[in-house]
Amino acid sequence: MNSTAMPHHTVDSKPRLFWQGTVAMLPLSVAVLPWGLLAGSFAIEAGLNPFESQALSAILFAGSAQLVATGMIKAGAGLMTMLITTFFITSRHFLYSVSMRGKISPLPTRWRLILGFLLTDELFALCGQQSEKQFNRWYALGAGFSFYLIWNLATLVGIVAGSYIPSLNSIGLEFAVAATFIAIVIPNVKSIPILISVITALILSVTLTIFNVNGSLMYASVGAMLVGCFSELALTKKTPSNKETGDKA
């Protein structure tokens, strides 16, 4: 009897894991709704037509880069300037991909491309801390794809609202950007180096913005990463390894 019984997850594991990922991503998906509304309405205000505005979310699919690029379009910035700026803003995704390489690299090419496209701050916050044994492609697909759909739906609503409601961007929707990143960062502050990095980023970003330093966000990010790296190295040196402790004993 036991030898012929199928594991309970073999029949419906794929759809179940897909929906588990969808449900797990739901709080972050809801939190990003105002952000999507802002992205859609801001694109209309910047002079893009509805198709172009929706294409930013459907193809680019990068909230902070979309908002910055849209603002630069509105200000008349050149293409090269926009490309360089968005490159630095989205460069953190390179770190995400490196961190998740052990989980993604064994997958077929189509899966690597799909999950690579769907890799956002939110998906990394949900799956980045999972071990290679815990990680499941269908769970990640459910989380990433559901977030993609909700982001594009929110953008569509923002496009429609921005076309009919004047000054929609003045009601404080941009706070959703900060609120979303706070919700992502705080649960991951689990060590002293990470805490130091967060505090450094906070202090640098606020200080540089007050003094109107161009690229303050980029400088704050790089500074926080360096400080966090050095603090982790310093703590590692102070903490004796298990081998050294055993030798001393």
C-alpha positions as a Python dict, from the first residue, in 0.01 Angstrom:
ca = {
    (1, 'M'): (0, 0, 0),
    (2, 'N'): (266, 253, 102),
    (3, 'S'): (495, 164, -187),
    (4, 'T'): (231, 241, -450),
    (5, 'A'): (82, 552, -290),
    (6, 'M'): (168, 874, -475),
    (7, 'P'): (303, 1169, -280),
    (8, 'H'): (29, 1416, -202),
    (9, 'H'): (203, 1693, -399),
    (10, 'T'): (263, 1513, -728),
    (11, 'V'): (-81, 1569, -883),
    (12, 'D'): (-166, 1927, -800),
    (13, 'S'): (168, 2063, -681),
    (14, 'K'): (217, 2302, -972),
    (15, 'P'): (-116, 2489, -953),
    (16, 'R'): (-112, 2476, -572),
    (17, 'L'): (238, 2621, -553),
    (18, 'F'): (145, 2881, -816),
    (19, 'W'): (-149, 2999, -606),
    (20, 'Q'): (56, 2987, -288),
    (21, 'G'): (300, 3228, -449),
    (22, 'T'): (12, 3448, -563),
    (23, 'V'): (-136, 3464, -213),
    (24, 'A'): (205, 3527, -54),
    (25, 'M'): (264, 3821, -290),
    (26, 'L'): (-84, 3966, -235),
    (27, 'P'): (8, 4209, 48),
    (28, 'L'): (288, 4363, -158),
    (29, 'S'): (66, 4366, -466),
    (30, 'V'): (-201, 4562, -277),
    (31, 'A'): (61, 4798, -135),
    (32, 'V'): (186, 4880, -485),
    (33, 'L'): (-157, 4981, -623),
    (34, 'P'): (-116, 5354, -551),
    (35, 'W'): (232, 5335, -703),
    (36, 'G'): (88, 5190, -1024),
    (37, 'L'): (-181, 5457, -1031),
    (38, 'L'): (91, 5718, -998),
    (39, 'A'): (299, 5563, -1278),
    (40, 'G'): (5, 5561, -1518),
    (41, 'S'): (-123, 5910, -1443),
    (42, 'F'): (227, 6059, -1439),
    (43, 'A'): (298, 5914, -1784),
    (44, 'I'): (-17, 6079, -1922),
    (45, 'E'): (81, 6409, -1758),
    (46, 'A'): (427, 6382, -1916),
    (47, 'G'): (269, 6377, -2262),
    (48, 'L'): (276, 6005, -2342),
    (49, 'N'): (-28, 5854, -2507),
    (50, 'P'): (-218, 5571, -2334),
    (51, 'F'): (-48, 5299, -2539),
    (52, 'E'): (301, 5432, -2459),
    (53, 'S'): (209, 5474, -2094),
    (54, 'Q'): (89, 5115, -2065),
    (55, 'A'): (390, 4986, -2258),
    (56, 'L'): (620, 5128, -1989),
    (57, 'S'): (464, 4894, -1735),
    (58, 'A'): (419, 4601, -1971),
    (59, 'I'): (771, 4605, -2118),
    (60, 'L'): (996, 4798, -1879),
    (61, 'F'): (817, 4675, -1564),
    (62, 'A'): (1030, 4873, -1319),
    (63, 'G'): (839, 5111, -1094),
    (64, 'S'): (1112, 5345, -974),
    (65, 'A'): (1284, 5351, -1316),
    (66, 'Q'): (948, 5423, -1483),
    (67, 'L'): (878, 5720, -1259),
    (68, 'V'): (1226, 5863, -1302),
    (69, 'A'): (1228, 5808, -1679),
    (70, 'T'): (882, 5962, -1710),
    (71, 'G'): (995, 6266, -1512),
    (72, 'M'): (1299, 6302, -1736),
    (73, 'I'): (1081, 6277, -2047),
    (74, 'K'): (861, 6552, -1906),
    (75, 'A'): (1171, 6764, -1838),
    (76, 'G'): (1303, 6706, -2189),
    (77, 'A'): (1615, 6510, -2092),
    (78, 'G'): (1821, 6340, -2361),
    (79, 'L'): (1805, 5969, -2436),
    (80, 'M'): (2160, 5897, -2315),
    (81, 'T'): (2096, 6072, -1985),
    (82, 'M'): (1781, 5868, -1931),
    (83, 'L'): (1959, 5543, -2017),
    (84, 'I'): (2246, 5609, -1777),
    (85, 'T'): (2011, 5716, -1497),
    (86, 'T'): (1781, 5415, -1532),
    (87, 'F'): (2085, 5187, -1557),
    (88, 'F'): (2206, 5299, -1215),
    (89, 'I'): (1857, 5286, -1066),
    (90, 'T'): (1798, 4929, -1183),
    (91, 'S'): (2154, 4806, -1122),
    (92, 'R'): (2041, 4656, -791),
    (93, 'H'): (1867, 4385, -995),
    (94, 'F'): (2211, 4262, -1095),
    (95, 'L'): (2280, 4197, -727),
    (96, 'Y'): (1944, 4023, -695),
    (97, 'S'): (2026, 3795, -987),
    (98, 'V'): (2370, 3713, -847),
    (99, 'S'): (2217, 3632, -509),
    (100, 'M'): (1960, 3399, -668),
    (101, 'R'): (2194, 3244, -923),
    (102, 'G'): (2219, 2916, -735),
    (103, 'K'): (1840, 2876, -748),
    (104, 'I'): (1782, 2995, -1106),
    (105, 'S'): (2083, 2866, -1301),
    (106, 'P'): (1981, 2494, -1292),
    (107, 'L'): (1647, 2580, -1459),
    (108, 'P'): (1584, 2558, -1836),
    (109, 'T'): (1648, 2872, -2042),
    (110, 'R'): (1279, 2962, -2076),
    (111, 'W'): (1239, 2958, -1698),
    (112, 'R'): (1549, 3170, -1644),
    (113, 'L'): (1421, 3429, -1893),
    (114, 'I'): (1071, 3438, -1745),
    (115, 'L'): (1180, 3463, -1382),
    (116, 'G'): (1453, 3709, -1479),
    (117, 'F'): (1191, 3938, -1634),
    (118, 'L'): (961, 3902, -1333),
    (119, 'L'): (1242, 3963, -1080),
    (120, 'T'): (1149, 4275, -885),
    (121, 'D'): (1224, 4407, -538),
    (122, 'E'): (905, 4241, -420),
    (123, 'L'): (982, 3901, -572),
    (124, 'F'): (1335, 3911, -433),
    (125, 'A'): (1199, 3998, -88),
    (126, 'L'): (971, 3694, -109),
    (127, 'C'): (1206, 3436, -266),
    (128, 'G'): (1555, 3575, -219),
    (129, 'Q'): (1591, 3444, 135),
    (130, 'Q'): (1474, 3094, 48),
    (131, 'S'): (1730, 2815, 35),
    (132, 'E'): (1786, 2621, -285),
    (133, 'K'): (1575, 2337, -142),
    (134, 'Q'): (1292, 2573, -44),
    (135, 'F'): (1285, 2756, -377),
    (136, 'N'): (1026, 2640, -629),
    (137, 'R'): (986, 2778, -980),
    (138, 'W'): (607, 2756, -977),
    (139, 'Y'): (580, 2939, -646),
    (140, 'A'): (808, 3213, -782),
    (141, 'L'): (611, 3226, -1107),
    (142, 'G'): (282, 3268, -922),
    (143, 'A'): (426, 3546, -708),
    (144, 'G'): (598, 3729, -993),
    (145, 'F'): (322, 3692, -1253),
    (146, 'S'): (43, 3800, -1017),
    (147, 'F'): (246, 4107, -923),
    (148, 'Y'): (303, 4183, -1292),
    (149, 'L'): (-71, 4164, -1365),
    (150, 'I'): (-171, 4382, -1072),
    (151, 'W'): (99, 4637, -1154),
    (152, 'N'): (-27, 4666, -1512),
    (153, 'L'): (-390, 4684, -1403),
    (154, 'A'): (-305, 4962, -1158),
    (155, 'T'): (-117, 5143, -1433),
    (156, 'L'): (-419, 5113, -1663),
    (157, 'V'): (-647, 5261, -1397),
    (158, 'G'): (-393, 5541, -1347),
    (159, 'I'): (-388, 5610, -1721),
    (160, 'V'): (-768, 5635, -1736),
    (161, 'A'): (-786, 5842, -1418),
    (162, 'G'): (-501, 6067, -1531),
    (163, 'S'): (-685, 6136, -1856),
    (164, 'Y'): (-999, 6257, -1678),
    (165, 'I'): (-891, 6376, -1332),
    (166, 'P'): (-664, 6682, -1333),
    (167, 'S'): (-371, 6705, -1089),
    (168, 'L'): (-407, 6342, -978),
    (169, 'N'): (-37, 6340, -888),
    (170, 'S'): (-89, 6608, -623),
    (171, 'I'): (-287, 6389, -380),
    (172, 'G'): (20, 6218, -232),
    (173, 'L'): (23, 5887, -420),
    (174, 'E'): (404, 5903, -433),
    (175, 'F'): (414, 5801, -66),
    (176, 'A'): (328, 5450, -190),
    (177, 'V'): (684, 5426, -323),
    (178, 'A'): (834, 5485, 21),
    (179, 'A'): (574, 5268, 194),
    (180, 'T'): (640, 4974, -37),
    (181, 'F'): (1016, 4984, 12),
    (182, 'I'): (975, 5018, 388),
    (183, 'A'): (757, 4705, 385),
    (184, 'I'): (1024, 4524, 183),
    (185, 'V'): (1331, 4635, 380),
    (186, 'I'): (1221, 4614, 744),
    (187, 'P'): (1149, 4236, 756),
    (188, 'N'): (1495, 4169, 610),
    (189, 'V'): (1685, 4362, 877),
    (190, 'K'): (1810, 4051, 1056),
    (191, 'S'): (2175, 4133, 1125),
    (192, 'I'): (2390, 4422, 1243),
    (193, 'P'): (2554, 4487, 902),
    (194, 'I'): (2212, 4509, 734),
    (195, 'L'): (2088, 4746, 1005),
    (196, 'I'): (2398, 4962, 960),
    (197, 'S'): (2341, 4966, 583),
    (198, 'V'): (1979, 5074, 623),
    (199, 'I'): (2068, 5353, 868),
    (200, 'T'): (2352, 5471, 642),
    (201, 'A'): (2124, 5478, 338),
    (202, 'L'): (1863, 5673, 535),
    (203, 'I'): (2109, 5934, 662),
    (204, 'L'): (2289, 5976, 329),
    (205, 'S'): (1975, 5997, 117),
    (206, 'V'): (1811, 6258, 340),
    (207, 'T'): (2129, 6464, 387),
    (208, 'L'): (2224, 6467, 18),
    (209, 'T'): (1869, 6552, -83),
    (210, 'I'): (1861, 6845, 161),
    (211, 'F'): (2180, 6979, 3),
    (212, 'N'): (2038, 6925, -349),
    (213, 'V'): (2313, 6686, -456),
    (214, 'N'): (2241, 6536, -798),
    (215, 'G'): (2228, 6156, -790),
    (216, 'S'): (2172, 6152, -415),
    (217, 'L'): (1987, 5819, -433),
    (218, 'M'): (2273, 5653, -622),
    (219, 'Y'): (2537, 5788, -382),
    (220, 'A'): (2333, 5679, -81),
    (221, 'S'): (2291, 5329, -224),
    (222, 'V'): (2659, 5285, -301),
    (223, 'G'): (2761, 5431, 35),
    (224, 'A'): (2524, 5204, 226),
    (225, 'M'): (2652, 4896, 42),
    (226, 'L'): (3015, 4985, 116),
    (227, 'V'): (2950, 5057, 483),
    (228, 'G'): (2752, 4736, 518),
    (229, 'C'): (3027, 4536, 349),
    (230, 'F'): (3302, 4680, 568),
    (231, 'S'): (3097, 4633, 885),
    (232, 'E'): (3033, 4268, 796),
    (233, 'L'): (3404, 4212, 732),
    (234, 'A'): (3489, 4379, 1064),
    (235, 'L'): (3241, 4165, 1256),
    (236, 'T'): (3368, 3851, 1082),
    (237, 'K'): (3724, 3925, 1189),
    (238, 'K'): (3616, 3984, 1549),
    (239, 'T'): (3420, 3659, 1565),
    (240, 'P'): (3649, 3353, 1582),
    (241, 'S'): (3558, 3068, 1352),
    (242, 'N'): (3441, 2733, 1487),
    (243, 'K'): (3769, 2575, 1384),
    (244, 'E'): (3978, 2830, 1570),
    (245, 'T'): (3755, 2793, 1876),
    (246, 'G'): (3794, 2416, 1866),
    (247, 'D'): (4172, 2443, 1832),
    (248, 'K'): (4193, 2672, 2131),
    (249, 'A'): (3977, 2440, 2334),
}
